[in-house]
Amino acid sequence: MKKEKKDISTLILNQRFLREDTHGSISMPVYSGAAFEFASAEEMESAFLGKSGRHTYSRISNPTVEAFESRIRQVSGAAHVLAVSSGMAAISNVFLTIAYAGSNIVTSTHLFGNTFSLFLVTLKAFGVEVRFCNLLDSNDVAKNIDDKTCAVFTEIITNPHMEVADLKALAETAHSRNVPLVVDSTIVPWPAFEARKFGVDLEVVSSTKYLSGGATSIGGLVIDYQTFDWSHSPRLNTLAQTAGEKAFTVKIRTEVSRNLGAYMSPQTASLQSLGLETLSLRFQRASQSCKELAAYLQTLPGIVSVQYTGLPDNPFYKISCEQFGEYPGAMLTFNLSSQAACYAFINRLKVIRRATNLFDNKSLIIHPLSTIYGPLSDEYKKMVDVPANMLRLSVGLENVEDLKADLLQAFLPKP
């Protein structure tokens, strides 16, 4: 008999604890302590060697965080999930697990500012090369891959450029050369995107965004589908001889995460577990409003262009629909005549907040070039190619008509 597939909200809300709670709580308690006691030296040894599955120290694992990881594993369909302190910690943990001196990462310059800086500046000091190419062109990607490429990396919708690569094509190109595909899927959550279906091997997520349930906390996730043959990885090939497809999971969980010390706090895991329970509802509302606002912005005076991949006239509409469905997230960008016009527009807004972050319950606007990319040198700013006349809008849960009115009054201020 075929097993009935449950809706993602049902999966989230009915995920049972790994161990029964003493008091029968239906919400995972917050285990905020640092250490866990054992009845004997033998029990302690077994726990520290990872044989018993018990917790030893909250920098390594924690019951509240473990429960959160288990829920993410269920809704994503992954084999393993590691929760860490931020989205950037997730990316850092991944590449400090698979990269090595002399290796290279194939990616695009169209990346979030700190990811760009991590690859080009921070990892460079450890002998890791970044090769920037056009991820929309499989031939260009293939040209840049060699036997020292540790990963092909992309954001599923680039922030803030709003480009969408064909993930299946990228996966085929990477896998044909025995290289894993790593994606940042922060911009579209699991109700609309199934990474494994498109050949993704490793997924990183800033859980600060949709999952936190209104920007309550900072967190990140490393999601391993255990689909890649790590015997092809110079960094993990020895471990793969004993751990097989679990080699990445074993390396990041038992070494890299412990040594970097960026494991998620139990308080954050508790907040984000609550946020996860309303993920589908909030995503549906915010992304529907975003699509409506994108179409509305196209009708307003002073708009040069609007970028939202859910609009039929967007150049990425077809591939976006194939990968994310009708509503590809709650972020859009739009261009005005100049940076000065952007500043004046931002300053006239009354409902939409002037702040960074994405997928808060509140709508947020920012001028990316002067803020997120502001610390970059002129040379690096030219590389990332973020227009000076671009604004990024993260759409929240306010009434969409109120948001329209706020945008309109910012374009047409009273004399």
Secondary structure as GFF3:
##gff-version 3
##sequence-region A 1 415
A	DSSP	alpha_helix	8	13	.	.	.	ID=ss1
A	DSSP	alpha_helix	41	48	.	.	.	ID=ss2
A	DSSP	alpha_helix	63	76	.	.	.	ID=ss3
A	DSSP	beta_strand	80	84	.	.	.	ID=ss4
A	DSSP	alpha_helix	87	98	.	.	.	ID=ss5
A	DSSP	beta_strand	104	107	.	.	.	ID=ss6
A	DSSP	alpha_helix	113	117	.	.	.	ID=ss7
A	DSSP	pi_helix	118	122	.	.	.	ID=ss8
A	DSSP	three_ten_helix	123	126	.	.	.	ID=ss9
A	DSSP	beta_strand	129	132	.	.	.	ID=ss10
A	DSSP	alpha_helix	138	144	.	.	.	ID=ss11
A	DSSP	beta_strand	149	155	.	.	.	ID=ss12
A	DSSP	alpha_helix	167	176	.	.	.	ID=ss13
A	DSSP	beta_strand	181	184	.	.	.	ID=ss14
A	DSSP	three_ten_helix	195	198	.	.	.	ID=ss15
A	DSSP	beta_strand	202	206	.	.	.	ID=ss16
A	DSSP	beta_strand	220	224	.	.	.	ID=ss17
A	DSSP	three_ten_helix	230	232	.	.	.	ID=ss18
A	DSSP	alpha_helix	237	243	.	.	.	ID=ss19
A	DSSP	three_ten_helix	244	246	.	.	.	ID=ss20
A	DSSP	alpha_helix	247	251	.	.	.	ID=ss21
A	DSSP	pi_helix	252	256	.	.	.	ID=ss22
A	DSSP	alpha_helix	257	260	.	.	.	ID=ss23
A	DSSP	alpha_helix	266	277	.	.	.	ID=ss24
A	DSSP	alpha_helix	279	297	.	.	.	ID=ss25
A	DSSP	beta_strand	305	307	.	.	.	ID=ss26
A	DSSP	alpha_helix	317	324	.	.	.	ID=ss27
A	DSSP	beta_strand	331	335	.	.	.	ID=ss28
A	DSSP	alpha_helix	339	348	.	.	.	ID=ss29
A	DSSP	beta_strand	353	354	.	.	.	ID=ss30
A	DSSP	beta_strand	364	366	.	.	.	ID=ss31
A	DSSP	alpha_helix	378	384	.	.	.	ID=ss32
A	DSSP	beta_strand	390	394	.	.	.	ID=ss33
A	DSSP	alpha_helix	400	411	.	.	.	ID=ss34
###
